[in-house]
Amino acid sequence: MSAPPYGPDLPVVLLTGGPGMGKQQLLEELRDRFGGKAPVALVDCADPQYEREAGERPSCRSAATETLYDIAQRMAEWHGPGGAVPTPRFFAGMAAVAAVATGLRPQELDEELTRYRPLLHAPQTRVTRIFKNMAHGYLVALAAVVAPAAAMPLVGTALSEFLETLAARGDEPVQGTYRNYPGAAGSAATGLRLLGRSFRRDEEARRFAEGFLFRALREDVDAAYSGAGARLKRVGRPAILLQHSNWPVGRKLLAAALDDWAEGHRGRAVLLVASERMAEPLFLAGERRTEDLAVYRPDEQAAPKTWERVPARGHLGQAVLLLRMPPLTSVQVKQQVLDQAGAVDNAGLLLRAQGAVRRLSGLRPRMVQRLAEAAAQLPPLDNDRDLLDHRAILDGSPTAVRDVLLEELVLRQLPERLPVGHTDRWLDLLTHLSVAHSGDCARTLLRSSHLEQLAGGLTADQVQQYLLESGWPACERHFIGDFGLRQLLMSRLYGPTDTSSATSTAWRRNHSLLHASYRSLPEAPDLAFGTTAAHGLNHDLVAGGGPERAIRHLAAEFPASGTRAEEWCEQLLAIAQAPLLSGPDVRHARMNVAEIVGTTLERQLDQLLHAVWLCEERTRPADAAAADKMEDLLGDLALAYPAAAPVLARRAGEWGKRAGGKRPLQPCACTSHFSQGS
């Protein structure tokens, strides 16, 4: 066995990234690519199976120990170079937990001990047979200890004798681990008894016992890579891969591994864990801060050839290498669309599809993959949301693209702390809240009669916190802070562009409610829209109330001097950020010829509002004609109103440049990827 790279002192590698960023795909790729050469165990810490199995024998099992048992089983079933990886230390610990547990009948104890016996299977290879008598004979002896265990209840002297025999037959592997259990005073049998007592005492003591069992399991895996037999037969490094490490089981195991590292327990196994949290991972507390961690950005850096710990204020930070899953680039998006397009040779169609996939996906690898598959099956797009409404052949059957992605990114990745009673309502609740811009906006919706029951007591702040904990980003201008997720939800709420009025009631009702709510408020500052009036008029424009109220408001607020010109421009942009959801699209016509009956200023603003509305349309390609018209109209206003001219002229240049660069006129966190292409 050649010396593996990076030396003996490895960090815990923490993958972070929200839904669809490729964490699971990467873990599965590592398992599939290297799992034929070295033992690799991949487990999902959010799998409800572990809770169910723990519930069958709660006195001697927990979700954490069931997860560890799954890892141990995978190691015991390893058939690659070097053969199976037995886990006698973990076996002895679980046997002790079962023996010390209260309330187990003899038959149940026998079933529990028999369950763990396969973990002692010694590797069966030519090399390991040579060393079996001297290196693995204790495995047979250890397995024999539990055979008569069900003959009588293990209490009093019988329990003591069982633990003494378990420690003795386990030889140095078991003795070396459990004599170091806190309070064992050098006695492995005492350590096993204390482990069992800790497991049943209280939550904190059980957490410590679970962490110690994880240490025992990792020591078993390390032992399989030690000695002459390992050097002759085994290759690479063993690996433990934890998906959803931000869930309770994952946090327990990861915290235990970091605490072990701080105490000097470091092994050969690779520990690679994935978390949805893009910001501060939930397991980091006190000294465990992300600024203390070494960070590797694969989209910006070449793979390091050596590993060196960085000095950190918190010593635990030195044990972690943080790897943020990178978004795809526009070049990679283009290649995926071309790969799916096959024989399609229409350059214009392909360019339109690439733009739609890039905008909607937020460059998330899973969304890019699904959208590229669907785009290859579509005629030319009008609005990007047509791609989400389309029933494409994905996974062998025709399904609306939005439904496939919402299933994969939302329903299969529910927030950890979401109450059980809300799991069936979560997607419907997010769908309605997709029209909200701010927390106040969302709170107004949740107070409404038609959403109050759906919310079931959840507050807007809780919903936003659950989204953040699930790995979705925040945006200062949108309650659903990820552009792609918001478009998926809006597509579900609004439906196809030809949706009948009977099925479009929900979205129209939500926007009308928000318009009425903000219209009833006194004029006041609004964080997302400048003023409450502008906020309400944006929803009025979406709900199909027509642009006349917005035009007259802008005319009434138009600055005769330059002091309020900046605020007025912000209101114009805020009102114009509205999807066109119903009726014919007359925006091009009205930016050229005003239709409102009114003053000269109102007619100018009729044209300007429709030009800006087109430029702010974020689900269509950039409109060059609208950008040119917008600049001309702002220039005309600057000439007509000299006091406001400096601001209007500057905005004409800035907005024209942004529109020409195919970027939103008013950027926000969720549209930062728009600057990467058309």
N, C-alpha and C positions, 0 to 999 in steps of 0.2 A: 504494500500500500504506500503510494507516494504521499509526501507531506501535502496536505491541502493548503490552498492559499489563505492569506490573511492571518495565519497564526492561530494559536490556541484560544485567544481571548476575543470572542466574538460579541458584537452588540446584538441586542434585540432589534430586529428590523421592523419598523412600524410603517405600514402603508396607509396613507390617508387619502380620502377622496369621497365625494358624494356618490349618490346612486348613478349607475351607468358609466363610471369612470374606469372600469376594467379591473377592479381589485380581485373579484372572484375568478375572472378569466385568467389573470396572472397566476393566482394560486393554483388553479387547475392545470395550467400550462407547466408550472414547476413540478407538480406531482406527476403529470403524464410524461414529461421529458426526462426527469431524473429518477422517477420512482422505479424504473427497471434496474437501476444500478445501485441505489442506496435506499434504505427504508425511509419512506416519507408518509406521514400521517396528516391528512387534511380533515379537520372537523369544523362544523359550523356552530359557534357558541350560541346562536339564536335558535337552534333546532329545538322545537317543543318536545321532541322525542325524549330528551334528557330529563325534562321535568316530569314527563309521564312515567318513565321508568323509575325515577327516584321516588315518586309517589307510591309505588307498589310496596316499598320497604323503607319508609321515611326514617326509621330509627337507625339504619345503617347505610343509607344512600342519600346522595344529594345530586342536584344537577351538575355540580362541579365534579364529583367523583364519577358520575356516569360519563361525563365527557372524557375524563382521564381513562376510564375503562375502555372507551371506544378507541382512544389512542393506543392503549396497551394491546388491544385485540389486533389492531392493524400491524403493530410491530410483531406480534406472535405469528401472524399469517404471512410474514415476509418470506418470499421464496427466491430472492435474488442472490447475488454474490455474498457468501458468508452465512446464508440461511436465516432462520427465524431469530428474532431478538426477544429472549425471555425477560420477564420483569419480576424477579423474585422479591425485590424490595417492595414494590407496589403491591404484589400479591400478599405478602406478609402483613402489610399495613391494613389492607382491606379485610383480611382474615381476622385481624385483631379488632377492627371496628365492629365486625359482625359478631364476634365472640363477646365483646363487652356490651353490645346493645341490649337493652331491656325489652322484654315483650316478645322475643322470637321463640317460637316453639322449636323443639329439637329438629323436626322435619324441615322447618323454614331455615334454620341455621345450616343444616346439611345442604339444602338447595343453594344457599348463598355461597358456601365454601366451594361446592362443586362448580358453581358458575365461574369462579376465578381460576380453577385448576388448569385450564388450557393455556393460561398465561405463562406456565412454567415449561412449555415444550422447548426442549433444547434444539439448536440448529442441527440438521442432519446433512452434513456434507463430509467429504472425504477428510478434509483438514480438521474439522471440528471433532470427528470421531477419534482422531489421534489424541486430542486433548480432553476428551469427554470425561474420562475417569478422574483426572486430577482437577478439572476446571468446572465440570457440570454435574458431578455426582450428587451434589447437595440439592439439585433440583428435584431428583427423584425422591430423596429423603424428605424434602420439604413438602412435596405433594402428598407423601404418605402420612404426614402429621394430621391432615384434615380428614383422612378417611374415617377414623373412629370417632370424630368429634361429635357426631350426632347420637352417640350411644347414651349420653346422659346430658342433662342441662349443664352448661358451663358456668357454674357459680362457685364461689368460695375457692376451696383447694383445687377443684377440677379446672377452674379458669386459670389459676396460677400455673398449674402444671402444663396446661395447654400452651400458654404464652412462653413459658420457659423452654418447652420442647420446640415451639415455633422458632424461637430465637436461636436455639442450639443447632437445630437441623438446617437452619438457613445459612449457617456458617458465616464467614467473614462479610459477605455482601449485606445480609440482614443485620448482623451484629454491628457492623461498622456504621450503618445509617442510624439505627434506632437507639444505640447507646448515647447518641448525641442529641436526642430529643430533650428539650428543656425540662429539667427536673429528674432526668433518668439516672443521674449520678453514675454513668458508665455502665448501666445495666440495660441491655437491649430488651429484656422481658419487661422491665419497668417502663421503658420508653414506649413499647407497644401498648401496655396497659394505659399509660397516660394519653397516648394518641386516641385510643378508643373513648376514654372519658372526655377528652376535649371535644370529640365529635358530637357527643350527646349533651354537653353541658349547656352552652348558650351559643348565640349567633357568632359572637366574636371568637370564642374558643373554637367553634367549628370552622370558621374561616381560616384560622391558623393551622388546624389539622389538615384541611384541604390543601393549603399551600405546602405543607410538609410532604403530603402524598405526591404532589407534583414534583417536588425535589427528588423524592425516592424514585419516581418514574424516570426522570431525566438522568439520574445516576445509573439506573438500569440500562438505559440507552447508551450512555457513555461507556459503561463497562463492556458492552458488546463490541466496542471499537478499541478495546485495550487488550494487551497481551499478544503472544506470538501468533495465535490463530487468526486474530483480527488483522495483524500486519500482513499475513500471507494471503488472506482471502477477501477482506472487505475493501471497498473503495469509497472515495468521496466522504461525505459527512451525512449522518442521519438528520432528518428535519421534521419539525413539528410546525404545522401551518394552522393558524387559527383565523377563521373568517368571523366577522362581526365581533371583534374583540372589545368593542365598546359596550356590549351587552353584559349583564351581571356576571355570568360565568367567565367571560373573557377578561373582565376587569379584575376578578379575583385571581385568575391564573397569572395574568401579566404583572399585577402588583406583587404577587408572591415571587415571581422570577426576578423582578427588579430588587426586591428585598434580599433575596438569596445572593444576588450579584454584590450587593453592598456588604454582605457578610463574608464575601470571598468564595462563594460556591459558584464556580464557572466551569462549564463543560464544553464538550466538542459539538453538541447538537446545535443545528441552526434553529432558532426560534423566530419565525416570521409571522407577523400578525397584521390583520387588516381592520381598519376602523373607518366608519362613515364620517366621523367628525373631522371637518376641515380645519376648524379652529382648535381651541384648547381641548385635547382629549379628556374625557370624563375621569380617567384613572389618574390623571396628573393632579396632584394636590400638594400644597406646601412647597417643598423644594423642587417638586417635579414640574418644571415649567418648560414650555416649548422653546423658549429662548435659550435654555440650557442644552438643547439637543443638537447633535450633529445632524445636518440636513443634506440630503442628496437630491438634486433636481435633475432627473434624467433628460429633460427637455433642454437643459442649459449646460450640463456637464457631461464629460466622458466618464465611463465607469472607472472608479479609482482602482489602482493596482495594489495599493496597500491600505491597511486600516489603522488609523491612529485616533485615539480618544482625544476629544477636545477638552481643554480645561473648562470646568463648569462650576457655577456657584453651588448648585445642588449636585452632590456626588451621584445621585441616581440618574441624573441627566446624561452622565457619561456612559451609561449602559444602553442607550437608545440611539439608533440611527433612524431619523425621520425621512421617509421617502414620500413626497407628495406626488400622487399619480398625475401625470401631465395630460392636458387636453391635446387633441389632435391639432395639426396645423392645416391651413387651407390647402396645401399641397397634398396632404394625406387624404383630406375629404375629397378632393378632385379625383385622386386615384381610386378611392373606393367607389365613387359614382361611375367612373369609367369601367372598373372591373365588373360592376353589376350590369352596365348598359349593354355589354356584349357587342352585337352587330349594329347597334344604333350609330348612325354616322351623321346625324343632324347636329351640327355644332351649336346652333342656337338653343336647341332643346337641352343639350347636355349642360351648357352654360347656365341656363335657367334652373335646371335641377340642382346643380352644384351650389348656386346661391341659396336656394331654398333649404337644402340640407344643412349648409353651414349656419344659416341664421337660426333655424329651428332647433338644431342639435345643441347649440352652445358648445360645440366641439367635443361633446361627451362621446367616447368611443362607441358605446352601445347604441345611442341614439343615431349616430352617424351610420352604423351598420344597418339598422332597421330602416331608416329613411332612404338610404341608398338602394336597398332591396326594393322598396316600394316605388321609388322614383323611376326605376327602370321599367315599370309596368304602366306608367301614366302617359296620357297625351300632354301637350304643352299646358303649363300651369298658368292660371290667372293670379290667384292668391296662394301664398305658401300654405295656408290652412287647407286648401284643396287636397294637399298631400296627406294631411292628417285624417281628413274625412274619407279618403279613398279606401275601398275594400280591396286590399292587395292580397296576393297569395303569399302568406308568411307561415312557415311551419306546416305547409301542406294544405291549408284551408283558407278561403277568403274571409278576411277579418279587417275591420276598420283599423288603420294603422295606429290611431290614437289609443284604441282599446288594448292593443298588444303592448304598447309602450307603457301605458298606465298600469297594466297588470304587472309588468316586469319592474318598473321603477317605483311604484307606489304601493300596490296591494301586496307584493311579495316582500316589501321592505317597510312594514309598518313601524311607526315610532315605538321604541322600547317601552315608554311610560304611558302610552295611550291606553286608557281604561278599556277593559275587555268589552264592555257594553257599547263602545264607540267604534269597534273595528269594522262593523258592517256599514257604518255611516261616514267613515272617514273620507272616502273618495267623493261622495255626494257633497259633503261639507266643503271640501277644498274646491270643488267645481263651482259652487255658488260664490265662494270668496275670491274667485279669480277676477271678479270685476272690481275688487277693492284696491285702493291705492295706498291706504295708510291704516294704522291701527284704529283710528277713529272711524274711518270708513267701514272697516270690518265689524266694529262694535255696533254701528248703526244697523248693519244687515242682520247681525245675530239677535238684535232686540226685536226684529220684525216678527210678526205673527207666523209667517210661513217658514221661518228658519229657526225660531226659538226651540221648537220641539226637536228638529234635526240636530241642533247643537247639543242638546241634552245636558246643559250646564257648563259645557266647555266655553271658556272665554277666548277672545281674540288673542290675548297675550299667550295663553296656553297653546293655541294652535301654532302661533309663530315660533314658540320655543320648541315644540315638537318637530317642526320643519327643520329648524337649525340643528337639533340633535340627530335628525335623520341624514344630515349632510347636505341639505339644500342651502344655498347662500341667501343672504339678505340683500335687499335693494332699498335705497332711500326713497324711491318713488313708487314702489309697487309692493303690496302686501305679500303676494306670491313672488319671491325675489329672484326666481330663475326664469328667464325668458322662455326657454323651451317647455318647462313644466307648465307655465302659465298658458302658453298657446295650446298645449294638450288639453288642459282643463277648459279653456274657452271654446275649443272645438267641440268638446263634449257638451258644454252648456248651450252654445249657439246652434250647433248642428250644421249641416251643409248649407250653402248659400241659397238653395232653393227650398229651405225648410218652410213648411206652411205656418201660418200665424197661430194655429192651434198648438203646435209643438214649440213655438218660440216664446211662449208666455213667460217662462222663468227668467230668461235673461232680460227681457224688456221690463218685467216687473222689478227686478233688482236695480237696474239703472234708473228707472222712473222713481223708485223709492229714494235712492241716493240723491237724485236731482231735487226732489221735493224737500228732503231733509236739509240739504245745504242751502236751498233757496229760502227756507224759513228762518235761517240763522241771520243775525245781524252781520253786516260786513266786518270781517275780521281776518287777520293773517292766517294763512294755511301753509303748513310746512311743505306739502307736496305741490301745491298749485299757486302759491302766492296769496290768494284770497279765497274765502269760502265761496264767493260768487262764481269765480272761475272754475272751481272744483265742481260745483253743481252744473254749470253749463257744459262741462265736458261730458258728464253723464247724460245730459239732455241731448247732446249731439249724437251719442251712441244710441240712445233709445228711439231715435227717429223723430225727435221733436222739431227738426229742421234747424238751419243755421241762423235764422232771423234774430232770435233772442241773443245769441252770442255776438252777432254783428252789432246790434244796437248797444249791448253792454260795452263792447270794445270802443264804439264811437263815443259813448258817454264818458268813458274813462280815458279817452285819448289825451295825451299830455299837450297842453298848450305851451308848456315850458319844458325844459330838459330835466327838471328835478325828479319827475316821476316816469321818465321814459324807460328806464331800465325795468322797473316793476311792470310797466305796461307790456313790454316785449315778453317778459316771463309769462304773463297771463295769456298772451296770444299763443305762445308755444304750448302751455299747459292745456288750454282748451282744444287745440288742434291735435293732441295725441289721442285720437279716438279711432277705433276700427270702424270701417263702413260695413254694416251688417245687414241692411235691408234697403230695398228700393234700387233704382238705377243709379249708376255712378255718373253724376253730372259735374264732378269737380273740375275736370278739364274745361268743360264748357263755361262754368261760372268763374274760373280764374281769368278767362279771356273776356267774357261779357257778363257783367253783374245782372242779377235778376231782382234784387231787392228794390222796392220802391222807397226812396228816401233821399237823403242829402248826398252831396258829392262825396263827402267823407265816408258815409255808410256804403256807397257803391264801391269806392276804392277798397274799403275793408272787406266787403263781400269777396272781391277778387283775391285780396291778399290772404284771407282766411282759407280759401279753397286751395291756393297755391301752397301755403304752409302745411295744410292738412295732407296734401299729396306727398310733400317732402318728408313728413313725419310718419307716413305709412310704413310700418316696420315689417310687414309680411309681403312686401312686393319689392322688386328691384328699384334702385334709385331712379327717379324721374327727372331726366335732364331738362326737359321743357319746363317742368314746374319750378326747378331750381332757378333757371334763367328768369322766368316770369316773376318769381319772388324777389329777386334782386332788383329787377326793374321797378316793381311796385314800391318797394321800400325806398328806392332812390327818388321816385316821384313824390312820395310823402315827405322825404327830407327836403326837397326843393320847396314844397308847399308850406312847410311848417319849420322855418329856420330855427326856432328855439329848440326843437327836438332833433334837429338835423344831425348833430354830432353822434348821438346815440344811434339813430336810425341808419346813418351811413355806415357806422362801424358794424352794426348788426348785419347789414346787407352783405358786407364783405365776409364777416365770420360765418354767417349761415350759408352763404353761397359756397365758400370753401369747404365747409363740412358736407354740404349736399353733393358737391362735386367729387368729394372723396368717399362718397357712398356711406356716410356716417350719420347717425341721428343728429338733429339740430340741437337737441337737449340730451346730452349723454347721461347715462346713469349706470350703476354697477352691473345691471343685467344685460346691457348691450355693449359691453366693452369689446366683445369678440367681433362686433360689426366692422371694426376698423381693419379686419384682416382680408377683406375682399368685397366682391359685389354683393 
